[in-house]
Amino acid sequence: MGYPETAEGFMVHDHKKWTEFKKGEFKLKPFEDRDIDIAIEVCGVCASDLHTINGGWGEAPLPLCVGHEVVGKAVKVGDAVKTIKVGDRVGVGAQIQADLTCANCKADQENYCPNAVDTYGAPYKDGTLSQGGYASHIRAHEYFTFKIPENIESAIAAPMLCAGLTVYSPLVRLGAGPGKKVAIVGLGGLGHFAVLWAVALGAEVYVLSHTPAKKDDALKMGAKHFIVTNEEGWEKDLAFTFDFILNTADAMHHFDMKKYFSTLKVMGRFHTVGFGDHPIPTLMAQDFAPNGCYLGASHIGNRPEMLAMLDLASKQNIKSWIEEIPISEKGCGEAVKRVSENDVRFRFVLTKFDDAFGKRS
């Protein structure tokens, strides 16, 4: 059939064979007046892709084309679209639709809309399944489509659209800025963005890592301190130090949470955006009592935060740390396998979509 009714993508058909991608065709949702069709140029590889296709977060609808860090060219815009025109270079993150009428949406909390549609693996009202960015095209609602600043390269911009926003939103909402001491747990795909943004926002940044291997990279990104949490007593000299901790690692099931809590200021927060496959450690209510601390989490971010983040990156010339892999059945498999092995510095981006799908318009 082909575009505009369908798109091509690299899809996983079996959770047990999650590194095996096969190129196939899938149906696009019906085109509506605020929709934008994007011919994809690059797509970042997110740990969410891995947790979805390997079944770590539960059964997902298969076959599935993942990928929610999409940058490409707008090739068709609906009659009611006002912010994007054909030919614009645009991006789409981890959310592709919301009702835009509920109380959350009206309060710029559309990322918590009860009727939100994820960029892949979620049903639209007509029953069509959303499919992601390891593909030739994606059809996105205008509200979740963003112009990419001219001075940010497509491959650099792509991982900002999920990983970047996922940490930017809580950093801003929790008050990262001058005079604040912020700890970032983990220096991976999410964590490296957390350091870059927190430094750009003016906070004093500490990186907490289980290994000293990434100390030089953390300092190059602007962190002032690097703490190795595998060392006995690492937390002792940090009592009541941090305004908040942002955890980006998906290994909380290994954490001694009382040690992390002890480093927080009174009423400080331990906030996680690292979502693993295992439950977090059992906690007692009294574990929070010595400093009145809080434990929380968040889900991506909203449109104003996305726009502000891209503007910050543009004005301060902030660059994602990426490795590029040409998209193909083999390339997709290699990317997710290496993500599972933490063998990436610090984010994969799939490229050369024209080689896989031809020139599209």
N, C-alpha and C positions, 0 to 999 in steps of 0.2 A: 504493500500500500504506500508507505513512505510518508515523509513530512508533507503537509502539515497535520495529517491524522495520526501519524506515528513517528517515533524517533527510534534510533538505534543506540544500544548501549551494551556495556560489558556487565554481565549479570551472573550472580551466584544462584545455583539451583538446589544446593544441599548444604545444610549447616555442617555436616561432617566433612564436606569437601569445600571448605570456605576459602581456600586459596585457588580454587578452580573457577575461573571466569570464562563465560562463553558469550560471544557477540550475538546479540539477538535484537528483535524488534519488540517494542512495547507501545501501548496506546497512550496518547496524550489526552488530558481532560478536554471537554468542550471549551472552545475559545470564547471568552466573555469580554465585555467592553472595557474592563480595567486590566486585562491580561497583557503580558509582554512575552513574545517568543524570543529566545536567546540561542544563537548558534555558539556553542561552547568552545572556548579557546583553551582554558586550563581548568583544572579542578584539584583542590587540595585533598589530602588523604587524612582523615580524622580517626582518632581511636574509636569514636562512635561507630564508624563504618565497620571496624573489626568486631566490636562487641555485638553488633547487630547480625553480621553474617555468620559468626561462629556460634550464635545462640547464647552467648554469655548473659545477655539481658532478657532471655526468654525467646520463645518461638517468634520468628518474623515471617511475614508473607513472602513466599518464594514462588517463582524466581524474582530476584530483586536487584535493581541497579542502585547502588549506594552513591554517596558523594554529595556533600552540602557546603562546599566552599568553591562556588562556581563563578567564573568570570568569562564573559564573552561579549558578542555584539548583538544588540537588539535588532532583529530582522523583521519584526511585526509588532505593532502596538495597537491596542484597542481604541475605539472611538472616544472613550472617556479618559484616556491616559493623558496626564498633563505634565508629568515630571521627566518623562523619557521620550526620546524620539528615535526613529529608525536610524541606525548607524552609531548610536551611543555605545560606549564601552561600559558595561554594567556588571554588577555582582549580585549573587543570591546566597544567603546563608542557610541556617538550619531550619528556618520556618518559612513557609511559602504561602500561608493563608491564615486568616482569622475572621471572626464574624464582623469585627470593627464596630459593633453596636453595643456590646455588653459594657458593664461598669469598668471592668479591667481595661478593655480597649480604649474607652473614652478617657481613662486616666494614664495613658501611655504605658500600660502594662499588658500590651497585646501578647507578649511572650508568655503570659499566664492566662490567656483566653481559654475558657473551657471548650471552645470549638476550634482550637488551633489545629492546623494541618502541618505536620512535619514535611520537610522537603522530600523525604523518601519513606516508603513503607506505611503510609497512612491513607485511608480512603477519603476521597472527595464525596460530596453529597450524591453525585450520580453513580457512585460505586467505583469509579476509576481509581486505581491505586497510584499514589504519587511515586514517581521514580526519580532518581537523583542524577548527579552530574558526571558520572563516568559514561557520558553519552554524547550524542550528536547535538541534541537540543534539549532545552527545558522550557516549560511554560509556567510563568510566575505572575502573581498578582503585583500590581504596581507598588503597593505599600511595602512589599518585601523585596523590591528591586532597587538597587542603589547605584548611582553614577560613581565610577571610580575616578578619583583625581588624576589629572593628566600626568603628574610626576611620579605616580606609583605604578611600577611595572605590573603586568597582569599576574605573573607568577608570584610576585611579592605580595600582592593584594589578596590573593585567593585565601590563604590560611587565616588572614585577619577576620574573614567573614563569619567563621564559627569560633575557632580557637581564640582569636584576638578579642572578639566581642564577649565571649564567655568569661574572660577574666577582667576585661575593661569595665563591664557593668558593675560587678561587686566592688571593684577598687573605687570607683566613683561613688557608689551608694554608701560605702563604708567610710568615705572621707579621706582617701589617700591624698596627701598633699604636704606642703611645707610644715615642718614641725611634727610630723607623724612618723612613727617607726613601724614598718610593715615587714612581716616575715612571709616569704614565699616558700612553700614546701614543694620540692621537686623542680627540676630544671629540664623539662621535656618540651613537647609541643605547646602545651598550655603554659607551663612555667616560664619559658623564655619570654613569652609575650607579657606575662605578669610582671616580670622584672623590667622589661622595656617600658611598659606603660607607667608603672609605679615610679620609676626614675623620672620619666617625662613629666609626671604630675607633681614632682617635687618632694616625694617622700624619701626618707632614709631607709634603704632596702637591705634586708638580711635574706640570704638564701639558706634554707635548711635542707640538707641532702644526706642520704645514707652513705654516700661515697665522695671522696675528695676529687674524683676524676674531672668534674666539671667546674672546678674553682676558677680556673683561668677564664673560661667562657663567661661565668657569672660576673666576674670583675670587669671584663670587657663590655658587658651589657650595662654596666653602671652600678651594680650592687656594691655596697660598702663593706659588707661582712659576709663570710661564708662559714657555716657551722656544719660539722659532720655529726649527724645524729647517731651513728653507730659507735661513737666514742662514749665511754662510760662517764656519766655526770655532765653531759653536754648542756643540760638545762640549768645547772646550778647557778651559774653567773648571769643567767638571763631572767631570773625571777622578776615578775611584774614589769617587763620591758616593752612588750608589743601592744600597740593600739589594736591591731588585729592580725591574725594569721590567715593567709589564703592558701589552702591546700589544693594543689593541682595534680597530685599523685593518685593513682587508682589502687593504692596498696594500704588503705586505712586499716584493713583487717590485721595488719602487722603492727600497728602503732600502739604505743603505750600512751593513751590519750591524757592521762593525768600529768605526764611530763610536759606535753605540749600546752595543756591548760595552765600549768604553773608559770609559763613565760608571759602570760597575758596580763595586762593592766587590769585594775578593778573594772568590772563590767565589759571587759574585752570580749572579742568574738573570734571563734575558730570557725571559718567559713570554708566549705569545700565545694569545688567544682570538678574534682576528680571522682568519677563514678566507676567503681570497680564491679567485679562480678560476684563479690562476696559481701556478707553483712559486716557492718562496722562493729568494733568491739562492744561487748556489754558494758554499760555504764550504770553507776549508782547516782541517784539525785545528788548525794552529798559530794560527788566528784566536782560539781560545779560551784560548790559553796566557798572554798577558800578565797576566791576573788570575784565571785558573782558572775562568772563568765557564761557565754552563750555558745551554742553549736548550731550552725545553720548551713544552708545550701542555696543555690540559685540555678536558674535555667536561662541560658543564653543572655539576651538583652533586648532592648526595645529599639525602635527606629531612631529616635533622637540620639541615643547612645551610639548607634552604628555611625550616624553621620558625624558626630563629634569625634569619634575614634578615628575615622578616616581623615578628618580635618587635622587632628593632632599628628597623625603619621605624615601627612603631606607637609605641614608647616615645620615639623622638627626633623624631617627626612629620616623617619624611623623605618628600618628594613627588617622584614621577617628573615630568619635564618633558615634557609631551605635547601633541599636537594631535589633535583628534577629527574623524573622518569618518564620516557615516552609512553603514552597510553597504548595498551594492547592487552590481549588475554594474559600474556606472560608478565607484562609490566604491572598490571593490577595485582596479580598474584604475588609478585615480588614485593610490592609496596606494602600490602597488608601483612605479609609474613614478617617483613623486617620491622614493621611497627610493633608486632606482637613480641619481638625479640629486643625491643628498645634500641634497634640498630638504625637510628636516624638522627641527624643533627641539623635542625630540630624538627623539621616538618617536611614531608614529601609533597610534591606538587606534580600531578600528571600533566604532561605537555604533548605537543605535536598532534593535536586532534585532527588537523587537516590530513595527516598521513593515514589516520585510522578511518575517517568518515568522509574525506574529500572536502572540497570547498563548498561551503553552505551559504545560502542567502535567503 
